[in-house]
Amino acid sequence: MRVVDLRSDTVTHPSPEMRRAMYEAELGDDVYGEDPTLNALEAKAADRLGKEAAVFVASGTMGNLVSVLSHAQRGDEIILGNKAHIFRSEAGGASALGGVSFHTIPNDERGMLDTDDIQAAVRPNDPHMPRTALVCLENTQNMCGGATLTQDDMKSVADVAHANGIPVHVDGARIFNAAVALEAPVSELVKDVDSVTFCLSKGLSCPIGSIIVGSEDYILEARRWRKMVGGSMRQVGVIAAAGLVALDNMVERLAEDHSNARKLAHGLAEIPGISIEPDALPTNLVFFDVEREDRDELHRLLVERGVKGGGGQKRWRYVTHYGITESDIDYTLETVRDAFSNGG
Ligand SMILES: *Cc1c(COP(=O)(O)O)cnc(C)c1O
């Protein structure tokens, strides 16, 4: 049976070229700093994002955790959006493991934070209060439909934060999707912020891995925290090899995912029972509302016919990625149209 897995871009498998590179990778012990393939990946990532240094971590969640703990001390508070992945979807790690509390402010529809809200959330220097240690942004913003923040957006946040002596971290799990959608070099996009994590394991199609970038000193601190959370690995060049291929060959092709997402969104918009703003779609995440009571049944029917994704609440998400072709989008639209017209 044909399967179109639209659950997430995390389901991507490495390309044949990645598998070859992994097989052939030169290896060493990275805890001694001796894995040449990983060293090359970290250098390339730092250069690509225009920062001094980079460190490889096991996942985006570990990247954000290590990043927050490297910026904030126990008892500190960080300012972030109420739809931030760090706040909602990382099991409260920074609080549980780092003693850091979350001060949330609203994300607007496009994932942006209001700079007045940020200023108002910064704590004065008062011993009753926690110290504000960090402002976090997310780009693209997952819960806000994969919306992109521009360089100007990020600069306006950085200006307020920096004026208060506070650094800015970007959860850039999909920062390359943002850069490709905005047609901006990723280094330009992130030039005003202090640290960024990005995932190799999502649209860039690597099996495992994320990277944190920032200043030399910051990345040294991040290496210590990575060790503390058990994230230092040994012959990690086996997975880093895929990351090198990803940065060379898998970034530009994200535009295909975006165009497939647009096609999917426009097609879904024509199906009765589905509501979506197809023109608002910026990247590879397609969110839509299923205005039907029988949505569990519809979801079951779609999964039976190989179209995976959505389900649960009224708001469903389909994600385009490497391995999903334009013809898969046609098949998806046909299958959804059919299920919705015949009912579950
Ligand atoms: C997926 C994701 C992460 C975490 O990445 P994992 O590798 O799944 O831990 C962090 N932030 C955002 C916005 C994400 O979408």
The ligand as a Gaussian input file, in Angstrom:
#p B3LYP/6-31G(d) Opt

LIG

0 1
 C       11.300000      19.265000      17.072000
 C       11.503000      20.543000      17.774000
 C       12.409000      20.633000      18.832000
 C       13.075000      19.435000      19.482000
 O       13.744000      18.587000      18.682000
 P       13.915000      17.020000      19.070000
 O       15.085000      16.666000      18.221000
 O       12.638000      16.374000      18.657000
 O       14.192000      16.918000      20.507000
 C       12.625000      21.873000      19.391000
 N       11.969000      22.951000      18.944000
 C       11.081000      22.901000      17.935000
 C       10.404000      24.148000      17.491000
 C       10.800000      21.695000      17.324000
 O        9.899000      21.635000      16.343000

